[in-house]
Amino acid sequence: MRAFVLTGPGRWTVADVEPPRAEPGHVVVDIARVGVCGTDSELFSGEMEYLREGLASYPLRPGHEWCGTVSVVGEGVDPSWVGRRTTGDTMIGCGRCHRCRNSRQHVCEHRHEIGLRRGFDGALAEQMAVPASALLALPDSVDDTAGAMVEPGGNALRAVLAAELSPGERLLVIGPGTIGLLATLFALARGCEVHVLGTTSASLEVASSHGAHGAWTADDLPDLRWDAVIDASTGAGSPALAAELVDAGRRIVLIGLSDTASRLDTRALVMKDVQAVGVLSASPGLAGTIELYASGAVDPRGLVAATLTLDDVGDVLGGTRPAGPGPGPKIHVDPARHSK
């Protein structure tokens, strides 16, 4: 089968590799759609923290935002999975530690992460093997485009839930990338007033077109009461800004990661009685995301700018935006398609 392979920083190939096998407890999925993520770009550049820590190494096969159809099941797996459309959890815990036993496999110290950590081959390929325990079925009302947006959606939904807002309360989202815009959609679906803070007019226009009540730069951000602030940006100063802006006694949610260490003076939290919540992964939010997509309460498909081929991935990870895309921030890949 064909797979996208990173062979070193800035180096890649689309290779013919051995197809996966369904080991006991695992399935093989025919991949229908994959999202290209900022984390994949960090793997491409060599700046990803897992590479420095020895938790990932080249060659590697990325891709962790995916959906597809189960084609083969291994020993011990319910055969009814064959032919079913699915997506799945990125975080594969050891299953033995106290975190895994208490539904916190996404923070298991020994976890694998699909396409990211401990050599688990990712979804930028025609097929992928994955534990059946990680699967979530997709209803027909969630098409392939939305199906590959479940993983980033789970992150965003967790951030919105962590903000603890009631309908009618006001949320500020810092960073109008994919996660920030998905958080905007989820918060709007909960009846919140949502504003987005960004730096470029193009990204702010996307936020406005998807229902944000306000889309601002730092120069024109209005002096309003912010009942919660979600930092979905990569700015090292954004956590401190979130703590400065949020109303006393409320919450900031940190889901973005900067290239350098962020500075947050804890006195800003203590003196305002503010809670700060970190969100690592989509895992606890995946099922809820599928439900919201399936009901039509949230439609993420307008955030996808283009669907490309495996042969296009290297250029995208290198920073080249395809010609004639839509305005959304997300690029998808259909591994079954070939470049013309």
PyMOL commands that set and color helices and strands:
alter all, ss='L'
color gray80, all
select helices_A, chain A and resi 38-45+49-53+79-81+98-101+105-107+132-134+144-147+150-163+178-189+201-209+238-245+266-270+283-295+301-303+310-317
alter helices_A, ss='H'
color red, helices_A
select strands_A, chain A and resi 2-8+11-16+26-36+65-73+85-88+91-92+112-113+127-131+135-137+170-174+193-197+214-216+226-231+246-254+275-278+304-308+330-333
alter strands_A, ss='S'
color yellow, strands_A
deselect
rebuild
show_as cartoon
